Amino acid sequence: MRSVEFARAAALAAAFLLAGCIFGPDDGDKPKEPTPDFRPLTDKENVVHNLLESYEWADIEKYVDLMHADYVWRNRDDDIIEGKVPSEFYTREQDSASTHNLFKARLGTHPDPMVVAKTLRLAIHPAAWQEVAELFGDPCEDCWETARLYEIIVEMETKTLYATGTVKFVVVPVPEGGATHYKLRRADDLVD
C-alpha cells in the first residue's frame, strides 16, 4: 500500500518537474527589459514624448520622423552674438546630422573612436499648449506651441556637458495615412 502511495507521489512530483522543464522557468518574477515607448503623432503631446524617447534610445529615425519637411531650429540669441554657433537657424538636415552624431557617440558608433558619450540624458518639463493663429506671417490652422524648461547632460570620458534653458516648440498638422499627425515645424532655444 505504501509503495502505491509512494509511486503516485513520485509520479506527481515527476509530472510537476517535467512540466517545469517543458514550460520553462517562471519569468513572472524577472524584471522585464525596458523597450521603447514611441507613440502615434496624432496627439501633439506625443511629439515631445517621442523626442524624449528618441534621445533615450538614440534612435535617429524616430527623431527625424518628428520633424516637418520645413523644420527649423533657432539658436539662442546670446550664442549667435558670441559666435558659439555658425548660424542663427539650423535646417532639418543640419539638426538631424548634428543629433545623429550625438546618438552615434552614445551608441559607440561615432567615426571617431575617441568620441564616446557614456551618458546622454534629455529632460523636458511639462507645460501647456497654446494655439497659434499664424506662422511666419501666414495663417496656420490647428497649429500649437509650448515653451518648456529643458536639461541635457552629455557625459564624455574627459568632460561633462550640461545645458539648461527654455525651448519653444511649434507643431503643425500634417495629413499622413488618413489621419492628422503633428510635426515639429520650429524649435527656438530661448534665453532664460
Disulfide bonds with the S-S distance in Angstrom:
Cys140-Cys143 1.70
